[in-house]
Structure formats: C-alpha cells, structure tokens
Amino acid sequence: MLTINMRDRVSLETVSVSLPFGIGSMVWKVDTTQRKAAWSLYCKLVLSVLP
C-alpha cells in the first residue's frame, strides 16, 4: 500500500528544455501565479472530458 503525506510535496521551480543538434535551449522559472493558473486549467480539462 502506498501512503502519501500531504506535507511531503514536490515543488517544481525551474524547467529546462533543450533542442537537439544545438538549435537552442530555454530555462523557465515558475512562479505561484502561473502554477495556480496551470493547475486550474488542468482541473477544468480533466473534469470536462465527455464519455
């Protein structure tokens, strides 16, 4: 059985994306406003799926 404690949350602070062959890369720092907006959009998309 897997037990998850709500105090042991994982937080994402930066996202790094790089393209192959040296085309380019990008580092994106996440702030709380963007995280909350992304979570809200995710919940809306998941709950609006029709059978």
N, C-alpha and C positions, 0 to 999 in steps of 0.2 A: 504494500500500500504506500502511496506517495502522499506525504503531508507537506503542505505549503504554508509557511508562516508569512503573514502579511507584512511583518517587519523586515523580512529578507527580500526586499525588492531590488530589481536590477534596473539601473538607470543608464540611458544612452546619452552621452554628452557630445560626441562628435561622430560624424560619418565620413569616411574617406572612400572615394571612388576613383579608380584609375583605368584608363582605356589602354588596350594592348598596343604594341608597336610604338610606344612613346608619343601617342597622339595627344594625350593630356590627362590631367587629373584634377580633382576638386575635393576640398575639405569643407564640410558643412557643420557648423555648430548649432545645436538645437537649443532653443530657449523654451520656457514653460508655456508661453502663449502658443507657439507652433505645436508643441506636444499635445496640448489640450485640444486644439483645433483638429489635429490629425486623429486623435482618439475619438472625438465626436463624429467625424466623418466616417471612420471605420465602423462605429456602432450603428450609424444610420444605414450604411451599406449592408451590413450583415443582417440587420433586422428587416430590411426591405426586400430581401430575396423571396421571390414567389415560388411556390412548389410547382 
